[in-house]
Amino acid sequence: MKNVESINELWQKAVEFHGHACPGLAYGVRAGALALEKLAYGRAADEELIAIVETDSCSIDGIQVVTGCTLGKGNLIFKDHGKSAFTFALRNNGKAVRIVMDAGNACRPDDYLREKVMTGRASPEEKQLFQEMKEKRIRHILEAPEDEVCTVQWVDVKLPEKAQIFKSIPCELCGEFFMEPRGRIKDGKIVCLSCFREYTRGW
């Protein structure tokens, strides 16, 4: 890869994009950086690199910044599994790697301290301790040996087809334009999903 950025440079870009520093964001930055390293590839300009993410946590912003896989480009696929697990694949050769992040309890504040901070009951000293532990955990996620923060596995994956651009048509109820394949028929009119009420018998 050309012009490989350091993990610290990637981290600063991710924090700027995300708005704050947190361990979840660090997961995404580290996973994205590892993926590009394993696949020997650079940041995606288009859809040549695919990311399949299994959570909608802060980590996704890190992945978008590092890999260039975004919802808007159609190369970020979301599966709601609630796991810090990310699969990255290349269209040109089919190579795919799945990275599951798990830094264990390294530098993690205990539940009692976290609850006090989150509910506004923490003392200034406890707030300071919490912040220090959070920063240490972020550094651990970004810099610790790979096997201390994640598992990496080469996998076979069926790649989704490339994103298509569809005709936009107006909803016959609200008048707003929407993607044609998302249209529904309601009382003989072509309507958007917002104006359509799904029929169900509750089964």
BAFI-3210 file (N, C-alpha, C; in Angstrom, 3 decimals, decimal comma, padded with zeros to 6 digits):
// residues 203
n [1|2|3|4|5|6|7|8|9|10|11|12|13|14|15|16|17|18|19|20|21|22|23|24|25|26|27|28|29|30|31|32|33|34|35|36|37|38|39|40|41|42|43|44|45|46|47|48|49|50|51|52|53|54|55|56|57|58|59|60|61|62|63|64|65|66|67|68|69|70|71|72|73|74|75|76|77|78|79|80|81|82|83|84|85|86|87|88|89|90|91|92|93|94|95|96|97|98|99|100|101|102|103|104|105|106|107|108|109|110|111|112|113|114|115|116|117|118|119|120|121|122|123|124|125|126|127|128|129|130|131|132|133|134|135|136|137|138|139|140|141|142|143|144|145|146|147|148|149|150|151|152|153|154|155|156|157|158|159|160|161|162|163|164|165|166|167|168|169|170|171|172|173|174|175|176|177|178|179|180|181|182|183|184|185|186|187|188|189|190|191|192|193|194|195|196|197|198|199|200|201|202|203]
n.u [000,849|000,433|001,509|000,855|-000,868|-000,124|-001,332|-002,008|-002,420|-004,643|-006,405|-006,734|-008,052|-010,392|-011,516|-012,001|-013,950|-015,958|-016,517|-015,948|-013,670|-013,576|-013,635|-015,128|-014,985|-012,261|-012,108|-013,189|-011,327|-008,972|-009,743|-010,325|-007,800|-006,291|-007,601|-007,015|-004,291|-004,079|-005,346|-003,723|-004,280|-005,448|-007,265|-010,683|-011,752|-014,007|-016,330|-014,677|-013,699|-015,322|-017,193|-018,647|-020,593|-021,426|-022,708|-024,117|-022,599|-020,322|-017,984|-018,343|-018,020|-015,275|-014,423|-015,466|-013,954|-011,303|-011,277|-012,795|-015,152|-018,485|-021,927|-023,188|-021,728|-022,370|-020,832|-020,751|-022,149|-024,753|-025,457|-027,604|-026,463|-025,417|-022,734|-019,237|-018,013|-016,489|-016,398|-014,279|-013,874|-012,473|-013,377|-011,963|-010,410|-011,715|-010,797|-011,280|-011,600|-012,417|-012,855|-012,960|-013,507|-012,226|-011,192|-011,128|-011,037|-009,160|-007,955|-010,549|-013,113|-014,792|-018,203|-019,534|-018,143|-018,487|-021,286|-021,671|-020,385|-021,857|-024,352|-023,997|-023,163|-020,591|-017,550|-015,153|-012,620|-013,243|-014,278|-011,984|-010,392|-011,932|-011,750|-008,993|-008,731|-010,298|-008,819|-006,484|-007,502|-008,288|-005,767|-004,703|-006,366|-005,740|-002,968|-002,001|-000,691|-001,986|-003,335|-004,246|-006,395|-008,193|-009,630|-008,617|-009,689|-009,525|-012,004|-014,699|-016,875|-019,995|-020,214|-022,095|-024,070|-023,023|-023,897|-026,854|-028,141|-031,249|-034,303|-035,964|-039,169|-042,278|-044,158|-047,568|-049,126|-047,780|-046,089|-043,319|-040,148|-038,909|-036,908|-037,539|-037,768|-038,640|-041,257|-044,802|-048,157|-051,087|-054,419|-054,659|-052,759|-049,355|-047,117|-044,791|-042,699|-043,103|-045,698|-047,104|-048,913|-048,121|-049,819|-050,837|-051,621|-050,742|-049,371]
n.v [-001,200|002,259|005,325|004,805|005,505|006,289|004,623|006,498|008,827|008,040|007,677|010,300|011,513|010,024|010,678|013,384|013,242|011,702|013,058|012,695|010,991|007,543|004,141|002,452|003,691|003,387|000,633|000,399|001,850|000,366|-002,161|-001,512|-000,630|-002,965|-004,606|-003,403|-003,803|-006,639|-007,320|-006,061|-003,562|-000,276|002,665|002,669|003,957|003,672|001,112|-001,064|-002,241|-003,919|-003,585|-005,445|-004,976|-005,821|-004,443|-001,343|000,498|003,000|002,208|001,940|004,438|004,750|002,730|003,650|006,010|005,033|002,948|003,835|002,690|003,223|003,983|005,579|005,118|002,570|000,427|-000,340|-002,593|-003,306|-005,504|-006,430|-007,728|-007,186|-007,477|-006,837|-007,266|-007,552|-007,844|-007,747|-007,377|-007,912|-007,027|-007,603|-009,901|-011,553|-012,039|-012,218|-011,063|-011,637|-009,806|-009,880|-007,923|-007,753|-006,618|-007,556|-007,091|-005,154|-002,291|-001,423|000,498|-000,362|-001,558|-000,185|002,267|003,292|003,587|005,554|007,734|008,071|008,690|011,064|011,141|010,886|011,690|014,430|013,232|010,595|010,957|011,816|009,509|007,743|008,914|008,671|005,889|005,300|006,517|004,999|002,524|003,011|003,468|000,929|-000,653|000,409|-000,015|-002,407|-005,802|-007,660|-010,127|-009,628|-007,983|-008,748|-011,249|-012,697|-013,868|-015,626|-015,744|-017,125|-015,334|-014,303|-011,842|-008,826|-007,504|-004,715|-001,369|000,114|002,762|004,102|005,162|008,080|008,666|010,487|010,348|009,590|010,493|012,086|013,544|013,610|012,683|009,394|006,346|004,243|001,285|001,072|001,624|001,309|000,036|001,715|001,934|001,999|003,844|004,865|004,818|006,088|004,418|005,637|006,537|004,264|001,661|-001,322|-004,386|-006,671|-009,659|-010,170|-012,533]
n.w [000,000|-000,681|000,805|003,549|006,432|009,856|012,820|014,714|013,227|011,742|013,832|014,852|012,697|012,710|015,206|014,824|012,828|014,090|016,448|019,158|021,404|022,004|023,295|021,586|019,065|018,695|018,338|015,738|014,201|014,601|013,621|010,951|010,055|010,393|008,571|006,058|006,088|006,147|003,752|002,030|000,835|-000,110|001,034|000,108|-002,986|-004,429|-004,887|-004,641|-002,379|000,223|003,219|005,714|008,372|011,746|013,713|014,927|016,220|017,669|016,463|013,734|012,534|012,722|011,004|008,572|008,167|008,049|006,074|003,924|003,263|002,960|003,742|001,869|-000,493|-000,958|-000,247|002,355|004,365|006,517|009,141|011,615|014,152|016,581|017,257|017,677|015,117|011,971|008,508|005,764|002,310|-000,952|-004,222|-006,558|-006,251|-004,492|-001,929|001,568|004,910|008,283|011,165|014,583|017,264|020,525|023,355|025,866|029,399|029,669|031,115|031,500|032,961|036,013|036,434|038,474|038,787|036,207|036,121|038,095|036,938|034,577|035,542|036,771|039,412|040,214|041,912|041,540|041,554|040,892|038,336|037,027|037,259|035,761|033,214|032,748|032,693|030,490|028,435|028,566|027,845|025,222|024,023|024,395|022,766|020,259|020,049|021,207|020,889|018,146|018,786|021,308|021,195|019,258|017,018|013,983|010,893|007,863|005,421|003,405|001,419|000,108|-002,141|-002,199|-004,935|-006,954|-005,967|-007,289|-009,355|-009,237|-010,852|-009,700|-008,386|-007,900|-004,889|-004,818|-002,798|-000,710|-002,305|-002,273|-003,679|-004,367|-004,381|-007,069|-006,813|-004,200|-004,069|-003,335|-003,696|-002,922|-002,413|-005,179|-005,910|-006,519|-003,972|-001,446|001,034|003,484|003,392|003,155|004,686|006,071|005,576|007,961|009,770|012,204|012,697]
ca.u [000,000|001,170|001,100|000,191|-000,909|000,064|-002,574|-002,322|-002,986|-005,987|-007,203|-007,080|-009,060|-011,642|-012,066|-012,525|-015,180|-016,945|-016,891|-015,333|-012,829|-014,143|-013,131|-015,849|-014,376|-010,942|-012,349|-013,359|-010,062|-008,019|-010,250|-010,137|-006,367|-005,881|-008,169|-006,222|-002,981|-004,212|-005,728|-002,708|-005,060|-005,589|-008,620|-011,532|-012,214|-015,366|-016,888|-013,779|-013,561|-016,616|-017,191|-019,903|-020,479|-022,465|-023,154|-024,260|-021,945|-019,336|-016,912|-018,601|-017,411|-013,850|-014,267|-015,705|-012,823|-010,067|-011,361|-013,527|-016,409|-019,544|-023,296|-023,502|-021,108|-022,946|-019,891|-020,866|-023,347|-025,060|-026,229|-027,879|-026,160|-024,963|-021,376|-018,132|-017,436|-016,445|-015,819|-013,809|-013,630|-012,089|-014,105|-011,105|-009,854|-012,565|-010,207|-012,114|-011,116|-013,374|-012,154|-013,847|-012,796|-012,474|-010,021|-011,292|-011,259|-007,964|-008,179|-011,973|-013,670|-015,801|-019,592|-019,913|-017,575|-019,156|-022,641|-021,592|-020,029|-022,947|-025,541|-023,646|-022,946|-019,168|-016,756|-014,128|-011,552|-013,753|-014,357|-010,615|-009,986|-012,678|-011,166|-007,668|-008,911|-010,815|-007,712|-005,591|-008,168|-008,195|-004,398|-004,529|-007,053|-005,035|-001,543|-001,624|-000,553|-003,247|-004,050|-004,787|-007,579|-009,118|-009,310|-008,653|-009,943|-009,823|-013,320|-015,340|-018,079|-020,687|-020,243|-023,329|-023,873|-022,713|-025,061|-027,440|-028,831|-032,590|-035,122|-036,757|-040,532|-042,987|-045,239|-048,852|-049,797|-047,049|-045,410|-041,864|-039,544|-038,275|-036,332|-038,636|-037,997|-039,215|-042,658|-045,881|-049,470|-052,065|-055,654|-054,429|-051,750|-047,974|-046,746|-043,518|-042,835|-043,597|-047,146|-047,697|-049,049|-048,035|-050,929|-050,433|-052,624|-050,114|-048,835]
ca.v [000,000|003,510|006,382|004,213|006,417|005,641|004,422|007,757|009,734|007,545|007,934|011,718|011,760|009,396|011,477|014,617|012,885|011,151|014,086|012,450|009,792|006,489|002,816|001,905|004,266|002,754|-000,693|000,544|002,283|-000,757|-003,192|-001,033|-000,626|-004,363|-005,128|-002,913|-004,463|-008,043|-007,413|-005,325|-002,653|001,075|003,156|002,497|005,135|003,361|-000,085|-002,200|-002,841|-004,022|-003,846|-005,952|-004,704|-006,525|-003,567|000,056|001,245|004,029|001,607|002,082|005,683|004,476|001,918|004,499|006,924|004,312|002,105|004,442|001,969|004,061|003,671|006,336|004,508|001,240|-000,642|-000,634|-003,414|-003,435|-006,636|-006,096|-008,885|-006,730|-007,958|-006,024|-008,161|-006,828|-008,595|-006,879|-008,204|-007,245|-007,528|-008,032|-011,248|-012,346|-012,211|-011,647|-011,294|-011,278|-009,360|-009,779|-007,145|-008,078|-006,228|-008,075|-006,091|-004,318|-000,865|-001,095|000,913|-001,316|-001,124|000,760|003,559|003,744|004,023|006,820|008,793|008,261|009,251|012,354|011,011|010,658|012,794|014,871|012,226|009,437|011,366|011,820|008,112|007,184|009,448|008,071|004,494|005,299|006,834|003,834|001,463|003,392|003,198|-000,526|-001,147|000,870|-000,329|-003,717|-006,855|-008,058|-011,219|-009,164|-007,147|-009,256|-012,465|-012,455|-015,125|-015,547|-016,354|-017,051|-014,524|-013,974|-010,386|-008,245|-006,832|-003,294|-000,498|000,624|004,045|003,899|006,323|008,629|009,011|011,164|009,661|010,181|011,034|013,212|014,312|013,509|011,716|008,243|005,349|003,477|-000,067|001,126|002,012|000,383|000,432|001,947|002,452|002,218|004,876|004,510|005,616|005,790|003,573|006,443|006,688|002,932|000,891|-002,758|-005,205|-007,861|-010,234|-010,363|-013,885]
ca.w [000,000|-000,712|001,736|004,704|007,573|011,147|013,570|015,402|012,231|011,461|015,035|014,914|011,662|013,138|016,309|014,230|012,120|015,015|017,404|020,470|021,495|022,850|022,944|020,436|017,868|018,567|017,744|014,304|013,607|014,608|012,709|009,590|009,747|010,249|007,327|004,935|006,181|005,762|002,343|001,262|000,004|000,422|001,294|-001,066|-003,703|-004,877|-004,256|-004,806|-001,046|000,888|004,659|006,261|009,807|012,495|014,794|014,515|017,298|017,320|015,674|012,305|012,063|012,551|009,798|007,412|007,994|007,702|004,874|002,825|003,057|003,505|003,348|000,668|-001,668|-001,136|000,096|003,785|004,538|007,948|009,636|013,019|014,988|017,887|017,512|017,160|014,112|010,708|007,403|004,687|001,131|-002,195|-005,379|-007,653|-006,065|-003,596|-000,595|002,623|006,260|009,327|012,363|015,745|018,268|021,929|024,152|027,215|030,447|029,791|031,433|031,463|034,259|036,469|036,227|039,522|038,440|034,986|036,456|038,828|035,996|033,616|036,219|037,349|040,854|040,472|042,448|040,580|041,511|040,155|036,936|036,515|037,143|034,636|031,988|032,579|032,297|029,123|027,543|028,550|027,086|023,810|023,579|024,356|021,570|019,069|019,983|021,749|019,879|017,506|019,458|022,590|020,996|018,250|016,287|012,543|010,204|006,434|005,224|002,098|001,557|-001,135|-002,224|-002,743|-006,212|-006,813|-005,779|-008,527|-009,299|-009,754|-011,156|-008,599|-008,794|-006,811|-004,175|-005,204|-001,613|-000,087|-003,336|-002,175|-004,597|-003,726|-005,273|-007,676|-006,279|-002,856|-004,189|-002,994|-004,197|-001,864|-003,010|-006,603|-006,122|-006,222|-002,805|-000,782|002,225|004,600|003,258|003,022|005,926|005,777|006,076|008,682|010,664|013,512|012,884]
c.u [000,879|000,621|000,314|000,275|-000,708|-001,282|-002,973|-002,923|-004,422|-006,927|-007,641|-008,143|-010,418|-012,309|-012,681|-013,869|-016,299|-017,430|-016,353|-014,519|-013,475|-013,594|-013,830|-015,275|-013,009|-011,060|-012,420|-012,079|-009,080|-008,466|-010,030|-008,683|-005,845|-006,379|-007,352|-004,843|-003,070|-004,505|-004,720|-003,375|-005,153|-007,044|-009,450|-011,940|-013,655|-015,824|-015,970|-013,501|-014,922|-016,399|-018,589|-019,788|-021,677|-022,941|-023,336|-023,637|-020,983|-018,247|-017,097|-018,006|-015,913|-013,582|-014,465|-014,500|-011,594|-010,163|-012,018|-014,788|-017,518|-020,906|-023,644|-022,920|-021,668|-021,998|-019,763|-022,207|-023,567|-025,916|-026,392|-027,718|-025,695|-023,572|-020,351|-017,337|-017,573|-015,756|-015,483|-013,437|-013,297|-012,829|-013,168|-010,534|-010,649|-011,991|-011,082|-011,563|-012,175|-012,599|-013,171|-013,053|-013,203|-011,212|-010,118|-011,570|-010,071|-008,342|-009,645|-012,454|-014,725|-017,201|-020,021|-019,425|-018,269|-020,545|-022,626|-021,288|-021,210|-024,202|-025,235|-023,387|-021,469|-018,496|-015,761|-012,998|-011,985|-013,870|-012,978|-010,116|-010,648|-012,071|-009,798|-007,778|-009,416|-009,684|-006,728|-006,192|-008,097|-006,803|-004,139|-005,154|-006,270|-003,638|-001,142|-001,431|-001,926|-004,023|-004,596|-006,088|-008,575|-008,723|-009,509|-008,759|-010,186|-011,105|-013,716|-016,633|-018,670|-020,846|-021,568|-023,044|-023,600|-023,996|-025,541|-028,070|-030,183|-033,280|-035,862|-038,129|-041,257|-044,052|-046,551|-049,659|-049,069|-046,300|-043,897|-041,338|-038,853|-037,766|-037,429|-038,844|-038,618|-040,706|-043,627|-047,189|-050,430|-053,289|-055,452|-053,396|-050,359|-047,492|-045,390|-043,774|-043,391|-045,117|-047,869|-047,779|-049,117|-049,224|-050,372|-051,548|-052,003|-049,570|-047,337]
c.v [001,242|004,475|005,841|005,182|005,636|005,509|005,705|008,785|009,336|007,838|009,385|012,079|011,202|010,196|012,756|014,346|012,503|012,169|013,892|011,167|008,787|005,136|002,200|002,410|003,627|001,356|-000,584|000,938|001,118|-001,845|-002,776|-001,067|-002,048|-004,951|-004,687|-003,562|-005,901|-008,195|-006,725|-004,360|-001,294|001,442|003,128|003,834|004,937|002,096|-001,299|-002,932|-002,787|-004,243|-004,305|-005,847|-005,307|-005,749|-002,171|000,981|002,298|003,488|001,822|003,372|005,505|003,697|002,763|005,397|006,189|003,618|002,776|003,678|002,764|003,618|004,352|005,740|003,115|000,105|-000,856|-001,343|-003,647|-004,661|-006,446|-007,313|-008,487|-007,209|-006,966|-006,886|-007,508|-007,687|-007,632|-007,762|-007,352|-007,863|-008,136|-009,440|-012,108|-012,569|-011,531|-012,024|-010,827|-010,976|-009,173|-009,097|-007,573|-007,788|-006,723|-006,953|-005,153|-002,850|-000,470|-000,669|-000,102|-000,707|-000,073|002,165|004,130|004,298|005,373|007,980|009,106|008,878|010,567|012,320|010,864|011,910|013,240|013,853|010,998|009,743|011,337|010,395|007,465|007,633|008,823|006,624|004,392|005,546|005,662|002,696|001,759|003,088|001,702|-001,090|-000,784|000,284|-001,715|-004,733|-007,330|-009,095|-010,838|-008,369|-007,710|-010,638|-012,164|-013,786|-014,862|-016,324|-016,290|-016,280|-014,252|-012,460|-009,891|-007,608|-005,357|-002,489|000,027|001,994|003,874|005,231|006,778|009,030|009,672|010,277|010,366|010,669|012,249|014,069|014,239|012,433|010,593|007,283|004,396|002,074|-000,083|001,493|000,901|000,912|000,556|002,620|002,828|003,271|004,352|005,428|005,198|004,936|004,343|006,559|005,345|002,242|-000,584|-003,481|-006,437|-008,341|-010,596|-011,763|-013,851]
c.w [000,000|000,329|002,934|005,880|008,865|011,848|014,292|014,451|011,897|012,630|015,110|013,884|012,092|014,252|015,772|013,534|013,084|016,040|018,797|020,419|022,432|022,416|021,733|019,126|017,618|017,973|016,221|013,594|013,524|013,640|011,261|009,165|009,547|008,934|006,118|004,908|005,679|004,277|001,416|000,298|000,675|000,623|000,016|-001,669|-004,158|-004,161|-004,340|-003,495|-000,367|002,384|005,063|007,771|010,544|013,724|014,226|015,558|016,748|016,387|014,174|011,748|011,855|011,278|008,542|007,118|007,471|006,347|003,680|002,463|003,735|002,995|002,028|-000,597|-001,939|-000,809|001,600|003,983|006,031|008,218|011,139|013,930|016,389|018,258|016,980|016,192|012,741|009,648|006,282|003,503|-000,079|-003,367|-006,424|-007,486|-005,083|-002,213|000,448|003,986|007,254|010,602|013,475|016,859|019,672|022,730|025,589|028,202|030,640|029,968|031,425|032,854|034,709|036,344|037,242|039,190|037,205|035,295|037,177|037,885|035,082|034,250|036,931|038,841|041,221|041,031|041,374|040,441|040,708|038,662|036,290|036,301|035,930|033,306|031,712|032,109|030,863|028,122|027,445|027,727|025,579|023,265|023,471|023,082|020,314|018,921|020,475|020,629|019,413|018,308|020,835|022,419|019,984|017,767|014,803|011,824|008,724|006,181|003,750|002,278|000,182|-001,172|-002,789|-004,099|-005,972|-006,679|-007,129|-008,293|-009,985|-010,034|-009,898|-009,128|-007,625|-006,181|-004,515|-004,002|-001,051|-001,095|-003,299|-003,116|-003,815|-004,798|-005,774|-007,079|-004,872|-002,886|-003,794|-003,590|-003,023|-002,491|-004,473|-006,927|-005,788|-005,101|-002,262|000,466|003,420|004,577|003,187|004,373|005,576|006,357|006,776|009,582|012,007|013,749|013,102]
res [m|k|n|v|e|s|i|n|e|l|w|q|k|a|v|e|f|h|g|h|a|c|p|g|l|a|y|g|v|r|a|g|a|l|a|l|e|k|l|a|y|g|r|a|a|d|e|e|l|i|a|i|v|e|t|d|s|c|s|i|d|g|i|q|v|v|t|g|c|t|l|g|k|g|n|l|i|f|k|d|h|g|k|s|a|f|t|f|a|l|r|n|n|g|k|a|v|r|i|v|m|d|a|g|n|a|c|r|p|d|d|y|l|r|e|k|v|m|t|g|r|a|s|p|e|e|k|q|l|f|q|e|m|k|e|k|r|i|r|h|i|l|e|a|p|e|d|e|v|c|t|v|q|w|v|d|v|k|l|p|e|k|a|q|i|f|k|s|i|p|c|e|l|c|g|e|f|f|m|e|p|r|g|r|i|k|d|g|k|i|v|c|l|s|c|f|r|e|y|t|r|g|w]
***
